[in-house]
């Protein structure tokens, strides 16, 4: 498997450098959406930004590094939304779970075209340390949430439920948003997924907070 050089050549410190990185990433997204992943090149990105390829290479060593950074930022934003929702103690547990699932489906719909374009490039990013670190943070947050709503379940049971919840929601959202493009239809699917997950968790509960929600 091809190793991805994920780090930029130049770490942006000054405001101007940070702006250049943002411009390159924005240009890359425009290229992906306009031309698709099969025709994605650093030359096209540089043209979209209005800089030379040499200037682009000062910040990113190759096109894979650009693609990876786009994907990493999307993961980070989605995971932040998930973590913030699960940790929002002002909401009852069931409401947090419902909001988290609906938000995830919405996020996947918004990123569907970009996700498809990146997949067309052949880049595989799930085995990188960055992806695993983000996935681990979300999984630990899910375990903490399940400990709150299922206090009588064993650690092994909660780990299984966290894996079930994560895999079910992610797989459905990714699959559906590549086929369905109507926000209203995706909302219906998100609600259906929520009902299925809640019913499964209720069955796993022993009179804990979730049953009373």
Secondary structure as GFF3:
##gff-version 3
##sequence-region A 1 213
A	DSSP	alpha_helix	15	35	.	.	.	ID=ss1
A	DSSP	three_ten_helix	37	39	.	.	.	ID=ss2
A	DSSP	alpha_helix	42	49	.	.	.	ID=ss3
A	DSSP	alpha_helix	53	57	.	.	.	ID=ss4
A	DSSP	alpha_helix	63	86	.	.	.	ID=ss5
A	DSSP	alpha_helix	93	110	.	.	.	ID=ss6
A	DSSP	alpha_helix	112	120	.	.	.	ID=ss7
A	DSSP	alpha_helix	129	149	.	.	.	ID=ss8
A	DSSP	alpha_helix	155	177	.	.	.	ID=ss9
A	DSSP	alpha_helix	183	204	.	.	.	ID=ss10
A	DSSP	alpha_helix	209	212	.	.	.	ID=ss11
###
